[in-house]
Amino acid sequence: MAKVKLPDGKTLEAPDGSTAMDFAQQIGPGLAKAAVAARIDGKLIDMDTPINGEADFEIVTAKDETGLEVIRHSCAHVMAEAITSIWPDAKLVYGPTVRDGFYYDIDLDEPIRPEDFSRIEKKMQEIINEDLPFERIELDREKALERVAGHRYKTDNIHRADGDVISFYCQGDFEDLCRGPHVPSTKKIGAFKIMSVAGAYYRGDVQEKMLQRVYGTAWHDKKALKKHLQRLEEAKKRDHRVIGKQMDLFSFHDEGPGFAFLHPNGMVLWNEIIDFWRKVHRKYGYSEIKTPIILNEALWHKSGHWDNYQENMYFTSVDEKNYAIKPMNCPGGLLVYKSGKHSYKEFPLRMAELGLVHRYEPSGQMHGLVRVRQFTQDDAHIYCMPEQIEGEIIGVIELIQEMYQAFGFKDYHIELSTKPEKHIGSDEIWDIATDALRGALEHKGIKYEVNEGDGAFYGPKIDFHIEDCLQRSWQLGTVQLDFSMPERFELTYTAKDNTEKRPVMIHRAILGSLERFLGILIEHFAGAFPLWLAPTQMRILPISEKTNDYAEKLSKMYSDAELRCEVDTSDEKIGAKIARAHGDRVPYMLVVGPKEAEENSVGVRMRGGKSTKTVNAEELIGIVSSKIVEKSENLDF
């Protein structure tokens, strides 16, 4: 008999060979109808997979994130069938899922254009309406190669596949090489839409043929699809590249592709972020250091970056010696540590650095501020004893929470990433390091997900993913435990027993790339920054030139109080001045006329509001200053 254990601890029995769907029917017809896949001992399977013996069992529905991935992968196959039925000469390459959707790479000499999307979607809907079952076929490698003989891409994919069993999936007459799983039938695919088409080299190799990559999205129902499309429209309005130009924050130039030029308004934001960063780090006991951006090639061999990160680095020669431009700050920080002797009495030793780093990014992957070739990383390295690890990790988590909340990011999730395929250090060291991070999270009672194989090459890590106003996830903070670098650089400290021991090294960043964080902030707030961050906090709007002198007097008073204030002395009418200030996202608009000049007052209009409050000119300083100190997002008073 097959015996399965459900997540709630209950057990079900059925004859050996019963399928996942048979067990779903036992649980209830409603769940069976909603099921798109299942898990057996954690492995994702099709609903028609036979089950033997004992196993943990879980049903996956369309409303689960995993269920959505199964739907999207199945929708990719339906899209592939639709494309090959419209263009019989099209050759399929592969079609994985991506965030919020899927794509399929197609080898087709005739271009697929946006005006073709409706034709593809119509054919897809016809296939879905046929309610065709997805059927899995398993073959050994030799027979699988025979099955795809003459198909270059499929043959290549089989050669690259792991294991001795190769699987194909069919819906009706359509068949494609695939690991699966898939929904039980095409009818289980919910609402979908073709989104775009772009060029992509086969396996990213510029020596290969340019393929057509067709992107789509799929959701469990039309309501969810509509909500997603609305989010995308809102995201377009919030594009930091557009807002950055509107607000004169930054620019990019052909003379330095991937290198951001910050303008005066952008530098206000930059400096406010850094001033706050320094204040919080002083509070948590960090000292700040600065290391060079160009260091000798030998250092990068010693650190392991030469073997594990060389393809992302820039190089240069000085006095016939080879140097590398740093892609990371840690080797320089290690040299600072090694410049003196250390005792256990100094530990934990926390050294922070706003380090300028350079990493090569392919031109097609660069995207405004969020993907650049030069950026400032808010790094820190903590040197401590093993028994101090848990306390230090908890301290970093608390620092992260304080910083994120100040910027309005209250929702985030945590991932624990484990040993990658390319790594340095023994398995034993990796196990110790991973257990230390896991122990700190569990001691703190923090929920986390395990991200297998995605650690840094020198150690496991904890990543913090914030959620913006559009519910998009952004990976920002990272905490990485490193036993390998101290060994490679022969770091030591004098222990209590007067022997020399190796310190534990913790790498951590809070905001990650400051350029990227700035791009995220721009999109999160759509340029309407909180008062403390706004490039211009107040704009004085004289009703006519008769009150220009009073406006200038106010501007000096507010500027002397360290408020960022400017005056609009243009000849336009007050309505146009107010409209422009709203468009420039200025938090406070101060309307002044003869009455205000006589009473030493200002008429305050708040960003997004229509009413005006009359406030004493001097009293406004205290009101605004207190809101800046509190980092309040609420402008009202």
NORLIN-V591775 format. One record per residue. N is the residue number from 1. RES is the residue in three letters. BURIAL is b if it has 16 or more other C-alpha atoms within 10 Angstrom, else e. Layout:
N&RES&BURIAL  N&RES&BURIAL
This chain:
1&MET&e  2&ALA&b  3&LYS&b  4&VAL&b  5&LYS&b  6&LEU&e  7&PRO&e  8&ASP&e  9&GLY&e  10&LYS&e  11&THR&e  12&LEU&e  13&GLU&e  14&ALA&b  15&PRO&e  16&ASP&e  17&GLY&e  18&SER&b  19&THR&b  20&ALA&b  21&MET&b  22&ASP&b  23&PHE&b  24&ALA&b  25&GLN&e  26&GLN&e  27&ILE&e  28&GLY&e  29&PRO&e  30&GLY&e  31&LEU&b  32&ALA&b  33&LYS&e  34&ALA&e  35&ALA&b  36&VAL&b  37&ALA&b  38&ALA&b  39&ARG&b  40&ILE&b  41&ASP&e  42&GLY&e  43&LYS&e  44&LEU&b  45&ILE&b  46&ASP&b  47&MET&b  48&ASP&b  49&THR&b  50&PRO&e  51&ILE&b  52&ASN&b  53&GLY&e  54&GLU&b  55&ALA&b  56&ASP&b  57&PHE&b  58&GLU&b  59&ILE&b  60&VAL&b  61&THR&b  62&ALA&b  63&LYS&e  64&ASP&e  65&GLU&e  66&THR&b  67&GLY&b  68&LEU&b  69&GLU&b  70&VAL&b  71&ILE&b  72&ARG&b  73&HIS&b  74&SER&b  75&CYS&b  76&ALA&b  77&HIS&b  78&VAL&b  79&MET&b  80&ALA&b  81&GLU&b  82&ALA&b  83&ILE&b  84&THR&b  85&SER&e  86&ILE&e  87&TRP&e  88&PRO&e  89&ASP&e  90&ALA&b  91&LYS&b  92&LEU&b  93&VAL&b  94&TYR&b  95&GLY&b  96&PRO&b  97&THR&b  98&VAL&e  99&ARG&e  100&ASP&e  101&GLY&b  102&PHE&b  103&TYR&b  104&TYR&b  105&ASP&b  106&ILE&b  107&ASP&b  108&LEU&b  109&ASP&e  110&GLU&e  111&PRO&e  112&ILE&b  113&ARG&e  114&PRO&e  115&GLU&e  116&ASP&e  117&PHE&b  118&SER&e  119&ARG&e  120&ILE&b  121&GLU&b  122&LYS&e  123&LYS&b  124&MET&b  125&GLN&b  126&GLU&e  127&ILE&b  128&ILE&b  129&ASN&e  130&GLU&e  131&ASP&b  132&LEU&b  133&PRO&b  134&PHE&b  135&GLU&b  136&ARG&b  137&ILE&e  138&GLU&e  139&LEU&e  140&ASP&e  141&ARG&b  142&GLU&e  143&LYS&e  144&ALA&b  145&LEU&b  146&GLU&e  147&ARG&e  148&VAL&b  149&ALA&e  150&GLY&e  151&HIS&e  152&ARG&e  153&TYR&b  154&LYS&b  155&THR&b  156&ASP&e  157&ASN&e  158&ILE&b  159&HIS&e  160&ARG&e  161&ALA&e  162&ASP&e  163&GLY&e  164&ASP&e  165&VAL&b  166&ILE&b  167&SER&b  168&PHE&b  169&TYR&b  170&CYS&b  171&GLN&b  172&GLY&e  173&ASP&e  174&PHE&e  175&GLU&b  176&ASP&b  177&LEU&b  178&CYS&b  179&ARG&e  180&GLY&b  181&PRO&b  182&HIS&b  183&VAL&b  184&PRO&b  185&SER&b  186&THR&b  187&LYS&e  188&LYS&b  189&ILE&b  190&GLY&b  191&ALA&b  192&PHE&b  193&LYS&b  194&ILE&b  195&MET&e  196&SER&e  197&VAL&b  198&ALA&e  199&GLY&e  200&ALA&b  201&TYR&e  202&TYR&b  203&ARG&e  204&GLY&e  205&ASP&e  206&VAL&e  207&GLN&e  208&GLU&e  209&LYS&e  210&MET&b  211&LEU&b  212&GLN&b  213&ARG&b  214&VAL&b  215&TYR&b  216&GLY&b  217&THR&b  218&ALA&b  219&TRP&b  220&HIS&b  221&ASP&e  222&LYS&e  223&LYS&e  224&ALA&e  225&LEU&b  226&LYS&e  227&LYS&e  228&HIS&b  229&LEU&e  230&GLN&e  231&ARG&b  232&LEU&e  233&GLU&e  234&GLU&e  235&ALA&b  236&LYS&e  237&LYS&e  238&ARG&b  239&ASP&b  240&HIS&b  241&ARG&b  242&VAL&e  243&ILE&b  244&GLY&b  245&LYS&e  246&GLN&e  247&MET&b  248&ASP&e  249&LEU&b  250&PHE&b  251&SER&b  252&PHE&e  253&HIS&e  254&ASP&e  255&GLU&e  256&GLY&e  257&PRO&e  258&GLY&b  259&PHE&b  260&ALA&b  261&PHE&e  262&LEU&b  263&HIS&e  264&PRO&e  265&ASN&b  266&GLY&b  267&MET&e  268&VAL&b  269&LEU&b  270&TRP&b  271&ASN&e  272&GLU&e  273&ILE&b  274&ILE&e  275&ASP&e  276&PHE&e  277&TRP&b  278&ARG&b  279&LYS&e  280&VAL&b  281&HIS&b  282&ARG&e  283&LYS&e  284&TYR&e  285&GLY&e  286&TYR&b  287&SER&e  288&GLU&e  289&ILE&e  290&LYS&e  291&THR&b  292&PRO&e  293&ILE&b  294&ILE&b  295&LEU&b  296&ASN&b  297&GLU&b  298&ALA&e  299&LEU&b  300&TRP&b  301&HIS&e  302&LYS&e  303&SER&b  304&GLY&b  305&HIS&b  306&TRP&b  307&ASP&e  308&ASN&b  309&TYR&e  310&GLN&b  311&GLU&e  312&ASN&e  313&MET&b  314&TYR&e  315&PHE&e  316&THR&e  317&SER&e  318&VAL&e  319&ASP&e  320&GLU&e  321&LYS&e  322&ASN&e  323&TYR&b  324&ALA&b  325&ILE&b  326&LYS&b  327&PRO&b  328&MET&b  329&ASN&b  330&CYS&b  331&PRO&b  332&GLY&b  333&GLY&b  334&LEU&b  335&LEU&e  336&VAL&e  337&TYR&b  338&LYS&e  339&SER&e  340&GLY&e  341&LYS&e  342&HIS&b  343&SER&e  344&TYR&b  345&LYS&e  346&GLU&e  347&PHE&e  348&PRO&b  349&LEU&b  350&ARG&b  351&MET&b  352&ALA&b  353&GLU&b  354&LEU&b  355&GLY&b  356&LEU&b  357&VAL&b  358&HIS&b  359&ARG&b  360&TYR&b  361&GLU&b  362&PRO&e  363&SER&e  364&GLY&e  365&GLN&e  366&MET&b  367&HIS&e  368&GLY&b  369&LEU&b  370&VAL&b  371&ARG&b  372&VAL&b  373&ARG&b  374&GLN&b  375&PHE&b  376&THR&b  377&GLN&b  378&ASP&b  379&ASP&b  380&ALA&b  381&HIS&b  382&ILE&b  383&TYR&b  384&CYS&b  385&MET&b  386&PRO&e  387&GLU&e  388&GLN&e  389&ILE&b  390&GLU&b  391&GLY&e  392&GLU&b  393&ILE&b  394&ILE&b  395&GLY&e  396&VAL&b  397&ILE&b  398&GLU&e  399&LEU&b  400&ILE&b  401&GLN&b  402&GLU&e  403&MET&b  404&TYR&b  405&GLN&e  406&ALA&e  407&PHE&b  408&GLY&b  409&PHE&b  410&LYS&e  411&ASP&e  412&TYR&b  413&HIS&b  414&ILE&b  415&GLU&b  416&LEU&b  417&SER&b  418&THR&b  419&LYS&b  420&PRO&b  421&GLU&e  422&LYS&e  423&HIS&b  424&ILE&b  425&GLY&b  426&SER&e  427&ASP&e  428&GLU&e  429&ILE&e  430&TRP&b  431&ASP&e  432&ILE&e  433&ALA&b  434&THR&b  435&ASP&e  436&ALA&b  437&LEU&b  438&ARG&b  439&GLY&e  440&ALA&b  441&LEU&b  442&GLU&e  443&HIS&e  444&LYS&e  445&GLY&e  446&ILE&e  447&LYS&e  448&TYR&b  449&GLU&e  450&VAL&e  451&ASN&b  452&GLU&e  453&GLY&b  454&ASP&b  455&GLY&b  456&ALA&b  457&PHE&b  458&TYR&b  459&GLY&b  460&PRO&b  461&LYS&b  462&ILE&b  463&ASP&b  464&PHE&b  465&HIS&b  466&ILE&b  467&GLU&b  468&ASP&b  469&CYS&e  470&LEU&e  471&GLN&e  472&ARG&e  473&SER&e  474&TRP&b  475&GLN&b  476&LEU&b  477&GLY&b  478&THR&b  479&VAL&b  480&GLN&b  481&LEU&b  482&ASP&b  483&PHE&b  484&SER&b  485&MET&b  486&PRO&b  487&GLU&e  488&ARG&e  489&PHE&e  490&GLU&e  491&LEU&b  492&THR&b  493&TYR&b  494&THR&b  495&ALA&b  496&LYS&e  497&ASP&e  498&ASN&e  499&THR&e  500&GLU&e  501&LYS&e  502&ARG&b  503&PRO&b  504&VAL&b  505&MET&b  506&ILE&b  507&HIS&b  508&ARG&b  509&ALA&b  510&ILE&b  511&LEU&b  512&GLY&b  513&SER&b  514&LEU&b  515&GLU&b  516&ARG&b  517&PHE&b  518&LEU&b  519&GLY&b  520&ILE&b  521&LEU&b  522&ILE&b  523&GLU&b  524&HIS&b  525&PHE&b  526&ALA&b  527&GLY&b  528&ALA&b  529&PHE&b  530&PRO&b  531&LEU&b  532&TRP&b  533&LEU&b  534&ALA&b  535&PRO&b  536&THR&b  537&GLN&b  538&MET&b  539&ARG&b  540&ILE&b  541&LEU&b  542&PRO&b  543&ILE&b  544&SER&b  545&GLU&e  546&LYS&e  547&THR&b  548&ASN&b  549&ASP&e  550&TYR&b  551&ALA&b  552&GLU&b  553&LYS&e  554&LEU&b  555&SER&b  556&LYS&e  557&MET&b  558&TYR&b  559&SER&e  560&ASP&e  561&ALA&e  562&GLU&e  563&LEU&b  564&ARG&b  565&CYS&b  566&GLU&b  567&VAL&b  568&ASP&b  569&THR&b  570&SER&e  571&ASP&e  572&GLU&e  573&LYS&e  574&ILE&b  575&GLY&e  576&ALA&e  577&LYS&b  578&ILE&b  579&ALA&e  580&ARG&e  581&ALA&b  582&HIS&b  583&GLY&e  584&ASP&b  585&ARG&b  586&VAL&b  587&PRO&b  588&TYR&b  589&MET&b  590&LEU&b  591&VAL&b  592&VAL&b  593&GLY&b  594&PRO&e  595&LYS&e  596&GLU&b  597&ALA&b  598&GLU&e  599&GLU&e  600&ASN&e  601&SER&b  602&VAL&b  603&GLY&b  604&VAL&b  605&ARG&b  606&MET&b  607&ARG&b  608&GLY&e  609&GLY&e  610&LYS&e  611&SER&e  612&THR&e  613&LYS&e  614&THR&e  615&VAL&b  616&ASN&e  617&ALA&b  618&GLU&e  619&GLU&e  620&LEU&b  621&ILE&e  622&GLY&e  623&ILE&e  624&VAL&b  625&SER&b  626&SER&e  627&LYS&b  628&ILE&b  629&VAL&e  630&GLU&e  631&LYS&b  632&SER&b  633&GLU&e  634&ASN&e  635&LEU&b  636&ASP&e  637&PHE&e
